Amino acid sequence: MVASEGYSRRLLDDWRSGDQQRLDAVGAQSRAYAEGWRWLGEAAPEKVGRLRSLEDNEG
């Protein structure tokens, strides 16, 4: 959770500063991440649960 809190704090700082270029980059990165999970879920749904579990344990 600590890593995501830092990420959220940086995103909020970018939003407050009006750094539109940074916000656009973060948005594109988030969409690519979500698209990767969607693709993986379609290609190998049995693996998604295990991967999400591992990812949660890292945070």
C-alpha positions as a Markdown table, in Angstrom:
| # | Residue | x | y | z |
|---|---|---|---|---|
| 1 | Met | 0.0 | 0.0 | 0.0 |
| 2 | Val | 2.8 | 2.4 | 0.7 |
| 3 | Ala | 3.9 | 2.4 | -2.9 |
| 4 | Ser | 0.4 | 3.2 | -4.2 |
| 5 | Glu | 0.1 | 6.0 | -1.6 |
| 6 | Gly | 3.3 | 7.6 | -2.9 |
| 7 | Tyr | 2.0 | 7.2 | -6.5 |
| 8 | Ser | -1.3 | 8.8 | -5.5 |
| 9 | Arg | 0.4 | 11.6 | -3.8 |
| 10 | Arg | 2.6 | 12.4 | -6.8 |
| 11 | Leu | -0.5 | 12.2 | -9.1 |
| 12 | Leu | -2.3 | 14.7 | -6.8 |
| 13 | Asp | 0.8 | 17.0 | -6.8 |
| 14 | Asp | 0.9 | 16.9 | -10.6 |
| 15 | Trp | -2.8 | 17.7 | -10.8 |
| 16 | Arg | -2.5 | 20.6 | -8.4 |
| 17 | Ser | 0.5 | 22.0 | -10.3 |
| 18 | Gly | -1.4 | 21.8 | -13.6 |
| 19 | Asp | 1.3 | 19.6 | -15.2 |
| 20 | Gln | -0.9 | 18.4 | -18.0 |
| 21 | Gln | 1.9 | 16.6 | -19.9 |
| 22 | Arg | 2.6 | 14.5 | -16.8 |
| 23 | Leu | -1.1 | 13.8 | -16.2 |
| 24 | Asp | -1.4 | 12.7 | -19.8 |
| 25 | Ala | 1.5 | 10.4 | -19.5 |
| 26 | Val | 0.2 | 8.8 | -16.3 |
| 27 | Gly | -3.2 | 8.4 | -17.9 |
| 28 | Ala | -1.7 | 6.6 | -20.9 |
| 29 | Gln | 0.3 | 4.4 | -18.6 |
| 30 | Ser | -2.8 | 3.5 | -16.6 |
| 31 | Arg | -4.8 | 2.7 | -19.7 |
| 32 | Ala | -2.0 | 0.4 | -21.0 |
| 33 | Tyr | -1.8 | -1.4 | -17.6 |
| 34 | Ala | -5.6 | -1.9 | -17.6 |
| 35 | Glu | -5.5 | -3.1 | -21.2 |
| 36 | Gly | -2.7 | -5.6 | -20.4 |
| 37 | Trp | -4.9 | -7.1 | -17.6 |
| 38 | Arg | -7.9 | -7.3 | -19.9 |
| 39 | Trp | -5.9 | -9.0 | -22.6 |
| 40 | Leu | -4.4 | -11.4 | -20.1 |
| 41 | Gly | -7.8 | -12.2 | -18.6 |
| 42 | Glu | -9.0 | -13.1 | -22.1 |
| 43 | Ala | -5.9 | -15.1 | -23.0 |
| 44 | Ala | -5.3 | -17.0 | -19.8 |
| 45 | Pro | -8.1 | -16.4 | -17.2 |
| 46 | Glu | -6.8 | -19.1 | -14.9 |
| 47 | Lys | -3.5 | -17.2 | -14.4 |
| 48 | Val | -5.0 | -13.8 | -13.6 |
| 49 | Gly | -6.0 | -14.7 | -10.1 |
| 50 | Arg | -2.5 | -16.0 | -9.2 |
| 51 | Leu | -0.8 | -12.9 | -10.8 |
| 52 | Arg | -3.1 | -10.5 | -9.0 |
| 53 | Ser | -2.4 | -12.3 | -5.7 |
| 54 | Leu | 1.3 | -12.0 | -6.2 |
| 55 | Glu | 1.0 | -8.3 | -7.1 |
| 56 | Asp | -1.1 | -7.6 | -4.0 |
| 57 | Asn | 1.6 | -9.3 | -1.8 |
| 58 | Glu | 4.3 | -7.0 | -3.3 |
| 59 | Gly | 2.6 | -3.8 | -2.4 |
